[in-house]
Amino acid sequence: MAPEVAQSIGHDWRADVWSATCTLLHMINGRQPWLKKFSEIHVLYKVIVEESPPYFEIPPSCHILVDSLIKRGLIVDQYKRPFASTLRDEAADTLAQSKK
C-alpha cells in the first residue's frame, strides 16, 4: 500500500508503481517489506506512513539496476515517483548498454 493510499489523500497510477516495487522486494526476500524491521507491528499502514521506505530490505547482492529501480519505485512523494514505463525504459536501456 502506497503512503498516499494509507493516508487517504488521493492517489493515481503511481500507487501501483509503489505496490509493484514492494512486490519485487517481497519476491527477492521471501517476505513483505518492512517485516524484517517491524515484525511486531500489526498495523503496517502506520509504518508505511511514518517510516522511510524499506531500503534496508534491498539485499547487498542486488544488481545495481535492481537497487536503483527499487529506490526510485519507492519514492514517497507520489508526484516525484516515476512512471512504470520510465522505469521499464531505463532498465531496458541499461541492459542494452551492458550487452555492448
Secondary structure, DSSP 4 states (H G I P E B T S, - for coil): --HHHHTTS---THHHHHHHHHHHHHHHHTS-TTTTT-TT-S-HHHHHHHS---GGGS-TTS-HHHHHHHHHHT-SSTTTSPPHHHHHHHHHHHHHHHT-
